[in-house]
Amino acid sequence: MRYTTLAGYQWQEPRLLLLIAVVPLLFVLRWALARRRANVGVALGPEVGPRDWTAALRFLPDVVLGLALSFAVVALARPQRTDERVEQSGRGIDIVLALDVSGSMEIEDLRPNRLAAAKRIAADFLRGRAGDRLALVAFAGEAYSLAPLTTDYELLQEQLASLRFGMIKLDGTAIGSALGVATNRLRESTARTKVCILLSDGESNAGSLDPVLAAQLAHAYGIRIYTIGLGQDGFVPYGKNEQGETRYVDTRLDETTMRELAAAAEGQFFRATDTAGLREVFSQINRLEKSEIKQTRYRNTKDFYLPYLWLSIGLWLLWLVLRSAFLSNPLED
């Protein structure tokens, strides 16, 4: 009868619970009808006996009847509890996102800049996964693993949002090192599909591991590599000069090497020259590497109306006994 117990039920007919508010109105209606009947004169002595607490017992049958009706309404509303169990099966995918955070990612040919656009689209890609484990690698002149393979997507979103320029002191583009760290994360994975998605906007000019050799090593561990080349070639906007005018720098992507890396690990190369193009690239990868998750749901529903029904019947029988006993008022009933 506790409120927490009643609130924890699922009701098959919740609207019937409104009838509980009607129960007190029945007694008010009976009282109003009784006042319209003719009064019977009763001769009393010169002094009326003192009132005590036993006089209130004449209201006990009405209280019992009200409770019986209320419990009957609760039983009719069918309180239930449902236990649901979900079993998942399918092919899990392990994915490592390797993002370039070098100084050139501050170029503004992708709005507001290359890194911010890549972070925003990568976050959308994370939200589109279900049942896959993902890891995050950041690289510039060196490469570091920021998050291990996990299904904690909130943690991955936080780590992705924390990416910023200058977080790696050694500037440059160490693509080979980034692939090496990604391979180290995936080499012991037991997933049927292992993928590395590498985003970069320049040519590899740092690190001690050759990018093509790193891609071949990844392929030996069954890892597929998708490379995404960010930005446009030629003169592109890059901040302001001292006079407040837009400054332009010459930039060029080593597309040949990026294609070689993808081909060496049975992946694909994509070129994203604007934000819309980058979003389409991730959409294509999402279609290529989509996990097959099957869900089986088991529902077990248990009714709890019987205790309230038996309580209602018991109170009804008690009311019949009290009604025929000395507690009733024959002048009213």
C-alpha positions as CSV (number, residue, x, y, z in Angstrom):
1,M,0.0,0.0,0.0
2,R,3.0,2.3,0.0
3,Y,3.0,5.1,-2.6
4,T,6.3,3.9,-4.0
5,T,4.9,0.4,-4.6
6,L,1.8,1.8,-6.3
7,A,3.9,4.2,-8.4
8,G,6.1,1.3,-9.5
9,Y,3.3,-0.5,-11.2
10,Q,2.3,-0.4,-14.9
11,W,-1.5,-0.1,-15.1
12,Q,-3.4,-1.8,-17.8
13,E,-6.4,0.4,-17.3
14,P,-5.0,3.5,-15.5
15,R,-8.1,5.6,-16.2
16,L,-10.2,3.5,-13.8
17,L,-8.1,4.8,-10.9
18,L,-10.0,8.0,-11.3
19,L,-13.0,6.2,-9.8
20,I,-11.3,6.2,-6.4
21,A,-12.2,9.9,-6.2
22,V,-15.9,9.0,-6.8
23,V,-16.0,6.7,-3.7
24,P,-16.3,9.6,-1.1
25,L,-18.9,11.2,-3.3
26,L,-21.1,8.2,-2.9
27,F,-21.3,8.8,0.9
28,V,-21.9,12.5,0.4
29,L,-24.7,11.6,-2.0
30,R,-26.2,9.2,0.5
31,W,-26.0,11.8,3.3
32,A,-27.7,14.4,1.0
33,L,-30.6,12.0,0.2
34,A,-31.0,11.1,3.8
35,R,-31.6,14.7,4.8
36,R,-34.5,14.9,2.3
37,R,-36.3,12.0,4.1
38,A,-38.8,12.8,6.8
39,N,-37.4,12.8,10.3
40,V,-38.6,10.4,13.0
41,G,-39.3,12.0,16.3
42,V,-37.6,10.3,19.3
43,A,-38.4,11.1,22.9
44,L,-35.3,11.6,25.0
45,G,-34.9,12.0,28.7
46,P,-34.3,15.4,30.3
47,E,-30.6,14.9,30.1
48,V,-28.6,13.4,27.2
49,G,-25.9,11.0,28.2
50,P,-22.3,12.2,27.7
51,R,-20.6,11.4,24.4
52,D,-17.4,9.3,24.3
53,W,-15.2,7.8,21.7
54,T,-17.4,4.7,21.2
55,A,-19.9,7.0,19.4
56,A,-17.5,7.2,16.5
57,L,-17.7,3.5,16.0
58,R,-21.0,4.0,14.1
59,F,-18.9,5.3,11.2
60,L,-16.7,2.2,11.0
61,P,-19.0,0.3,8.5
62,D,-18.8,3.3,6.1
63,V,-15.0,3.4,6.3
64,V,-14.8,-0.3,5.7
65,L,-17.2,-0.1,2.7
66,G,-15.2,2.8,1.2
67,L,-11.9,0.9,1.5
68,A,-13.5,-2.2,-0.1
69,L,-14.7,-0.1,-3.1
70,S,-11.3,1.6,-3.4
71,F,-9.4,-1.7,-3.4
72,A,-11.9,-3.1,-6.0
73,V,-11.1,-0.2,-8.3
74,V,-7.3,-0.8,-7.9
75,A,-7.8,-4.5,-8.8
76,L,-9.9,-3.5,-11.9
77,A,-7.1,-1.2,-13.0
78,R,-4.8,-4.3,-13.3
79,P,-1.5,-3.3,-11.6
80,Q,1.4,-5.1,-13.4
81,R,5.1,-5.3,-13.6
82,T,7.0,-6.1,-16.8
83,D,10.5,-7.5,-16.9
84,E,12.2,-7.0,-20.3
85,R,15.4,-8.7,-21.3
86,V,17.3,-7.9,-24.6
87,E,19.8,-10.2,-26.2
88,Q,22.1,-8.8,-28.8
89,S,24.0,-10.8,-31.4
90,G,25.9,-9.8,-34.5
91,R,29.2,-8.8,-35.9
92,G,31.1,-6.3,-33.8
93,I,33.5,-3.8,-35.4
94,D,36.6,-2.3,-33.8
95,I,37.4,1.2,-35.1
96,V,40.3,3.5,-34.4
97,L,39.9,7.2,-35.3
98,A,43.3,8.8,-36.0
99,L,43.1,12.6,-36.2
100,D,45.8,15.1,-37.3
101,V,46.1,18.0,-34.8
102,S,49.1,19.7,-36.4
103,G,49.3,23.4,-36.9
104,S,48.2,23.1,-40.5
105,M,44.8,21.9,-39.3
106,E,44.1,25.5,-38.3
107,I,43.7,26.5,-42.0
108,E,40.2,27.8,-42.7
109,D,39.3,26.3,-46.0
110,L,36.9,24.1,-44.0
111,R,34.7,26.2,-41.7
112,P,35.6,27.3,-39.1
113,N,38.9,25.4,-39.6
114,R,40.0,21.9,-40.6
115,L,40.3,20.5,-37.1
116,A,37.0,21.9,-35.8
117,A,35.2,20.5,-38.9
118,A,36.8,17.1,-38.5
119,K,35.8,17.0,-34.8
120,R,32.2,17.9,-35.5
121,I,31.7,15.3,-38.3
122,A,33.6,12.6,-36.3
123,A,31.3,13.2,-33.4
124,D,28.3,12.7,-35.7
125,F,30.0,9.4,-36.9
126,L,30.4,8.3,-33.3
127,R,26.7,8.9,-32.5
128,G,25.8,6.7,-35.5
129,R,27.6,3.6,-34.2
130,A,25.8,0.9,-32.2
131,G,27.5,-2.0,-30.5
132,D,31.0,-1.2,-31.9
133,R,34.2,-0.5,-30.0
134,L,36.1,2.7,-30.9
135,A,39.4,4.2,-29.9
136,L,40.9,7.6,-30.5
137,V,44.5,8.5,-31.6
138,A,45.8,12.1,-32.0
139,F,49.0,12.9,-33.9
140,A,51.2,15.7,-35.0
141,G,55.0,15.3,-34.9
142,E,54.2,12.3,-32.6
143,A,51.2,10.1,-32.0
144,Y,49.4,9.3,-28.8
145,S,46.5,7.1,-27.9
146,L,43.8,9.1,-26.1
147,A,41.2,6.4,-25.5
148,P,41.3,2.6,-25.7
149,L,38.8,0.5,-27.6
150,T,35.6,1.0,-25.7
151,T,31.8,1.3,-26.1
152,D,31.7,4.2,-23.7
153,Y,30.7,6.7,-26.4
154,E,30.4,9.5,-23.9
155,L,34.0,9.1,-23.0
156,L,35.0,9.2,-26.6
157,Q,32.9,12.3,-27.3
158,E,34.7,14.0,-24.4
159,Q,38.1,13.0,-25.6
160,L,37.2,14.1,-29.1
161,A,36.0,17.5,-27.9
162,S,39.3,18.0,-26.0
163,L,41.5,17.9,-29.2
164,R,43.2,21.2,-29.7
165,F,46.1,22.8,-31.4
166,G,49.4,22.5,-29.5
167,M,48.4,19.6,-27.4
168,I,51.3,17.7,-28.9
169,K,54.5,19.9,-28.6
170,L,56.3,18.4,-31.5
171,D,54.7,19.8,-34.7
172,G,54.6,18.0,-38.0
173,T,52.7,15.1,-39.6
174,A,53.8,11.7,-38.4
175,I,51.3,9.5,-40.3
176,G,53.5,6.4,-39.9
177,S,53.5,6.8,-36.1
178,A,49.8,7.3,-36.1
179,L,49.2,4.1,-38.0
180,G,51.6,2.3,-35.7
181,V,49.7,3.4,-32.6
182,A,46.4,2.4,-34.2
183,T,47.8,-1.0,-35.1
184,N,49.0,-1.5,-31.6
185,R,45.4,-0.9,-30.4
186,L,43.9,-3.3,-32.9
187,R,46.4,-6.1,-33.2
188,E,45.0,-8.1,-30.3
189,S,41.4,-7.5,-31.2
190,T,39.2,-10.5,-31.7
191,A,36.6,-8.6,-33.8
192,R,35.8,-9.9,-37.2
193,T,36.3,-6.5,-38.7
194,K,39.1,-4.0,-37.7
195,V,39.2,-0.5,-39.2
196,C,41.5,2.5,-38.9
197,I,40.2,5.8,-40.2
198,L,43.0,8.3,-40.6
199,L,42.4,12.0,-41.2
200,S,45.2,14.3,-42.3
201,D,45.8,17.4,-44.4
202,G,49.4,17.1,-45.3
203,E,52.3,14.9,-46.3
204,S,54.2,12.8,-43.7
205,N,57.2,14.8,-42.6
206,A,57.8,13.5,-39.1
207,G,58.2,10.2,-37.1
208,S,60.5,7.3,-37.5
209,L,58.1,4.8,-39.1
210,D,57.5,4.8,-42.8
211,P,53.8,5.3,-43.5
212,V,53.6,2.6,-46.3
213,L,55.4,0.1,-44.1
214,A,53.0,0.9,-41.2
215,A,50.1,0.3,-43.5
216,Q,51.5,-3.1,-44.6
217,L,52.0,-4.0,-41.0
218,A,48.4,-3.1,-40.2
219,H,47.2,-5.2,-43.1
220,A,49.2,-8.2,-41.7
221,Y,47.0,-7.9,-38.6
222,G,43.8,-7.9,-40.6
223,I,43.3,-4.1,-40.2
224,R,41.6,-2.1,-43.0
225,I,42.6,1.5,-43.4
226,Y,40.5,4.3,-44.7
227,T,42.4,7.6,-45.4
228,I,40.7,11.0,-45.6
229,G,42.6,13.9,-47.1
230,L,41.4,17.2,-45.7
231,G,41.4,20.6,-47.4
232,Q,42.1,22.2,-50.8
233,D,45.4,22.5,-52.6
234,G,46.9,25.8,-53.4
235,F,46.6,29.2,-51.6
236,V,44.0,29.0,-48.8
237,P,43.0,31.4,-46.0
238,Y,45.0,31.1,-42.8
239,G,44.2,33.7,-40.1
240,K,44.9,37.4,-40.2
241,N,48.1,39.4,-40.6
242,E,49.1,42.4,-38.5
243,Q,46.9,44.7,-40.6
244,G,43.8,42.5,-40.0
245,E,43.8,41.3,-43.6
246,T,43.2,37.6,-44.5
247,R,46.5,35.8,-44.8
248,Y,46.9,33.0,-47.4
249,V,49.3,30.1,-47.3
250,D,50.2,27.5,-49.9
251,T,49.2,24.0,-48.9
252,R,49.3,20.6,-50.7
253,L,48.1,17.1,-49.8
254,D,50.3,14.1,-50.6
255,E,47.4,12.3,-52.2
256,T,49.6,9.7,-53.8
257,T,50.8,8.4,-50.4
258,M,47.4,8.6,-48.9
259,R,46.1,6.4,-51.7
260,E,49.0,4.0,-51.3
261,L,48.2,3.6,-47.6
262,A,44.6,2.8,-48.3
263,A,45.4,0.3,-51.1
264,A,48.0,-1.4,-48.9
265,A,45.4,-2.3,-46.3
266,E,42.4,-3.0,-48.5
267,G,40.7,0.3,-47.7
268,Q,39.8,3.4,-49.6
269,F,41.0,6.9,-50.0
270,F,38.6,9.9,-49.8
271,R,39.1,13.5,-50.5
272,A,37.2,16.1,-48.5
273,T,37.6,19.7,-49.8
274,D,34.7,21.2,-47.7
275,T,32.6,20.4,-44.7
276,A,29.8,18.9,-46.8
277,G,32.3,16.6,-48.5
278,L,33.7,15.5,-45.2
279,R,30.3,14.6,-43.9
280,E,29.6,12.6,-47.1
281,V,32.9,10.7,-46.6
282,F,31.9,9.6,-43.1
283,S,28.5,8.7,-44.4
284,Q,30.1,6.4,-47.0
285,I,32.3,4.8,-44.4
286,N,29.4,4.3,-42.1
287,R,27.6,2.4,-44.9
288,L,30.6,0.3,-45.7
289,E,31.4,-0.6,-42.1
290,K,28.0,-1.1,-40.5
291,S,27.7,-3.6,-37.7
292,E,24.9,-6.2,-38.0
293,I,23.1,-6.2,-34.6
294,K,20.1,-8.4,-34.0
295,Q,18.0,-7.9,-30.9
296,T,15.7,-10.4,-29.3
297,R,13.4,-9.1,-26.7
298,Y,11.7,-11.2,-23.9
299,R,8.8,-9.7,-22.0
300,N,7.5,-11.2,-18.8
301,T,4.4,-9.5,-17.4
302,K,3.2,-10.3,-13.9
303,D,-0.2,-9.2,-12.5
304,F,-0.6,-7.9,-9.0
305,Y,-4.4,-7.4,-8.9
306,L,-5.2,-10.5,-6.8
307,P,-4.0,-9.2,-3.4
308,Y,-6.1,-6.1,-3.9
309,L,-9.1,-8.1,-5.1
310,W,-9.0,-10.5,-2.1
311,L,-8.6,-7.5,0.3
312,S,-11.6,-5.9,-1.3
313,I,-13.7,-9.1,-0.9
314,G,-12.6,-9.5,2.7
315,L,-13.5,-5.9,3.5
316,W,-16.9,-6.3,1.8
317,L,-17.7,-9.3,3.9
318,L,-16.6,-7.4,7.0
319,W,-18.9,-4.6,6.1
320,L,-21.9,-7.0,5.8
321,V,-21.1,-8.3,9.3
322,L,-20.8,-4.8,10.7
323,R,-23.9,-3.6,9.0
324,S,-26.0,-6.3,10.7
325,A,-24.3,-5.8,14.0
326,F,-24.9,-3.2,16.8
327,L,-22.6,-0.7,15.0
328,S,-25.2,0.1,12.4
329,N,-27.7,2.9,12.7
330,P,-31.2,1.5,11.9
331,L,-32.6,5.0,11.8
332,E,-30.3,5.8,8.9
333,D,-30.1,2.5,7.1
